[in-house]
Each structure stands twice: as C-alpha cells, then as structure tokens.
Amino acid sequence: MYFLFMESLSENIKTLRKSKGWTQSKLAEKLNSNQQAIASYENNTANPPVEKLPVLASIFGVTVDELLGVKEIAIKEEAIRKHGNSRSAKIQEYFDKLSAEEQRTTLKQIKALVESKQRDK
C-alpha cells in the first residue's frame, strides 16, 4: 500500500525545476500552462491535473513514481514493516543520525529507564 503525500510532489516539482535552472515561467511554457499554476503546484495550494503528471515526469526525465515521491514512501513503509510500527521506525531513523558515542549514551539511558520501570512494579 502506498500513501501519496502531495507535499512531496510540490517539493519535487520545485527541486527538479531549480535543478534544470528553469524559472516557473519556463516550466509553465514546457507544460503548456502558466506561471501561476506552477507556483500553486510548488506552494502545495493546488495539484497538477492527473493527466499532466506523465508530461511533468517526462519533462524532468523521471518516472511518475519518482515525481510523486512513491519511492521514498515505499522505503518508509519498509522501515515500518521492519520495526513493527511507525514510532519504532521514527526512533530508528533518529537513532541512526547520532554518532556512535551518542548512540551508546542513548542506549544506556533507555536501559536505565526500563530497569527503573521494572523496579517500580
């Protein structure tokens, strides 16, 4: 199951446009649209019509899935399956960003907390 977050779409459109060095007007021209429409897509106040998604993807040289951020969502979904729930997956994501020393300290703190809870029972 995939959940599409249109925030990813708006961010992806903006990032891809800027990576090409294009203005919103230039992208609008390529999409046969107008600058206001592109601005609304990038600001997440409107979504491109579904029939324009393959055209946008082609303009940027990516797949529709990549444009929508489905790959990122699939990775997050896999992390949830691996860790049991979204909270555990988020904890793992944060933990992985810590240095080795910070991870050791964090594990000691968690262990102390769990042992304290067990003693209180």
Secondary structure per residue as TSV (DSSP state, phi and psi in degrees):
chain	resnum	aa	ss	phi	psi
A	1	M	-	360.0	136.8
A	2	Y	-	-120.1	139.2
A	3	F	-	-113.1	124.4
A	4	L	-	-96.0	123.3
A	5	F	-	-102.7	111.8
A	6	M	H	-66.2	-16.9
A	7	E	H	-60.3	-38.6
A	8	S	H	-62.1	-40.9
A	9	L	H	-62.4	-47.9
A	10	S	H	-62.9	-42.9
A	11	E	H	-63.7	-41.7
A	12	N	H	-65.3	-41.0
A	13	I	H	-61.2	-47.6
A	14	K	H	-62.7	-46.4
A	15	T	H	-62.5	-46.0
A	16	L	H	-64.9	-41.2
A	17	R	H	-61.2	-47.6
A	18	K	H	-65.7	-35.1
A	19	S	H	-64.4	-24.7
A	20	K	T	-86.4	-9.8
A	21	G	T	76.8	22.8
A	22	W	-	-95.9	149.3
A	23	T	-	-82.0	168.8
A	24	Q	H	-62.0	-36.8
A	25	S	H	-63.9	-40.3
A	26	K	H	-64.3	-44.1
A	27	L	H	-64.1	-41.0
A	28	A	H	-58.8	-41.5
A	29	E	H	-60.5	-46.4
A	30	K	H	-65.7	-30.4
A	31	L	H	-91.6	-0.5
A	32	N	T	57.8	50.8
A	33	S	S	-136.9	-155.2
A	34	N	-	-134.0	163.6
A	35	Q	H	-60.1	-37.0
A	36	Q	H	-62.9	-37.5
A	37	A	H	-65.2	-44.5
A	38	I	H	-62.3	-43.5
A	39	A	H	-59.5	-41.5
A	40	S	H	-68.6	-33.6
A	41	Y	H	-65.8	-44.7
A	42	E	H	-70.8	-28.7
A	43	N	T	-89.1	1.0
A	44	N	T	60.8	32.6
A	45	T	S	-99.0	-12.0
A	46	A	S	-153.2	155.0
A	47	N	-	-108.8	145.3
A	48	P	-	-62.2	147.6
A	49	P	-	-58.5	145.2
A	50	V	G	-53.3	-38.9
A	51	E	G	-68.3	-15.9
A	52	K	G	-89.0	-12.9
A	53	L	H	-60.8	-46.8
A	54	P	H	-63.4	-33.3
A	55	V	H	-67.6	-45.9
A	56	L	H	-58.9	-47.1
A	57	A	H	-59.0	-43.3
A	58	S	H	-64.5	-42.1
A	59	I	H	-57.8	-40.9
A	60	F	H	-87.7	-11.0
A	61	G	T	74.6	33.9
A	62	V	S	-127.6	170.7
A	63	T	-	-84.2	162.6
A	64	V	H	-61.1	-39.7
A	65	D	H	-59.0	-43.5
A	66	E	H	-65.4	-41.2
A	67	L	H	-59.4	-42.1
A	68	L	H	-78.8	-13.5
A	69	G	T	82.8	19.7
A	70	V	H	-61.7	-36.8
A	71	K	H	-59.7	-45.3
A	72	E	H	-60.4	-40.8
A	73	I	H	-66.6	-40.5
A	74	A	H	-62.5	-38.4
A	75	I	H	-64.5	-44.5
A	76	K	H	-62.2	-40.9
A	77	E	H	-63.3	-40.0
A	78	E	H	-63.8	-39.6
A	79	A	H	-63.0	-39.0
A	80	I	H	-65.4	-43.4
A	81	R	H	-61.2	-42.5
A	82	K	H	-66.1	-40.0
A	83	H	H	-100.3	-2.0
A	84	G	S	97.1	-34.7
A	85	N	S	-161.7	170.2
A	86	S	H	-67.8	-30.3
A	87	R	H	-65.7	-45.8
A	88	S	H	-63.9	-39.1
A	89	A	H	-64.2	-40.1
A	90	K	H	-67.0	-40.5
A	91	I	H	-60.2	-45.3
A	92	Q	H	-62.7	-40.8
A	93	E	H	-60.0	-46.1
A	94	Y	H	-67.3	-42.8
A	95	F	H	-59.1	-41.3
A	96	D	H	-64.4	-20.4
A	97	K	T	-83.6	-9.7
A	98	L	S	-83.4	155.3
A	99	S	-	-71.1	167.8
A	100	A	H	-58.7	-43.1
A	101	E	H	-65.1	-42.1
A	102	E	H	-65.2	-36.0
A	103	Q	H	-64.5	-44.3
A	104	R	H	-60.3	-45.2
A	105	T	H	-62.6	-43.6
A	106	T	H	-62.9	-43.6
A	107	L	H	-61.8	-40.1
A	108	K	H	-62.9	-41.4
A	109	Q	H	-64.6	-42.7
A	110	I	H	-64.4	-45.2
A	111	K	H	-58.8	-45.9
A	112	A	H	-62.1	-40.5
A	113	L	H	-63.5	-45.2
A	114	V	H	-64.5	-44.6
A	115	E	H	-63.9	-37.4
A	116	S	H	-63.0	-42.8
A	117	K	H	-63.9	-39.2
A	118	Q	H	-66.4	-39.2
A	119	R	H	-66.2	-33.2
A	120	D	H	-72.4	-17.2
A	121	K	-	-73.9	360.0
